[in-house]
Amino acid sequence: MVEGDLHCLNAGSPTRFATPHSRATEQDLYTLPCESYLYIEGTFSVDGAAAEGDAQAAFVDRAHLVNNCVAFLFDELRYEFNGVEIDRSRNVGVTSTLKNHVSLTHARSNILLSAGWSLTGTFGPGDFNLCVPLGMLLGFCEDYRRVVINAWHELVLIRTLNDSNCVVLSGDRHGVWIDLHKVQWSMPHVYLNEINKLRLLRTLESGRFLSMAFHSWDLYEFPLLQSTTAHSWAVKAATQLEKPRYVIFALQTGRRNAATRDASLFDACDLSNVKLFLNSTFYP
């Protein structure tokens, strides 16, 4: 690689980002999705903050955004190449929070404070701006570390209907809202020397398939548990290619769409024993 730069993509619609169509036909478009990130500016407001004086000010001081708050702003996230879906994440907040809890190191967690990853809930009401690496939200951007050649990229974000899962309040008497003023997708473009550029173009012209291996994150929920002391859950049957390799299991009670409960936390629920059957092997 000779050099690189960042191209900021603004949404063509409120929830859709894409590299320009005209660039997809050029022979010198080399992008690095694994280093791309979302830049978000917005305002976190508590209803009635100016009307009730000091008492309300104290209430506002106890309100804060949840850990990984940007992910909880969206119900769904899709990544597409040339109109073909490559990766998708549903219920982005819970999915990415579980994944990052088990994979982030302590040092990496500290670095991602600017992405809204804060276990102490330090982001209170007011203006905010966050830079979220797309590798925090999608398995493709975390695992596939190579350059993508001459492809039209599209990122589709579907906003949540309300912001209750993004915040924590000390009471339910007041409403909250989050206004997004700017959402940008920054995509690195790299420039290769002539030798490597020619090698890549010859590979493309050969017509052979290029493997793009990565982990995709699927979330499966069982919202209505039976009132019994034991329960068996057949989660998924899959082909050999798409069979699950890892499982993260978690429980939540009364946290979804409840602004007074932190949706980024999980509960023990007095669980005493779990046994997982995965690809003909059981754990523990």
PyMOL commands that set and color helices and strands:
alter all, ss='L'
color gray80, all
select helices_A, chain A and resi 21-25+33-35+53-62+69-72+92-103+106-115+134-136+139-143+164-166+194-205
alter helices_A, ss='H'
color red, helices_A
select strands_A, chain A and resi 3-10+16-18+30-31+37-46+64-65+74-81+84-90+126-133+148-149+153-159+167-168+176-191+276-278+281-283
alter strands_A, ss='S'
color yellow, strands_A
deselect
rebuild
show_as cartoon
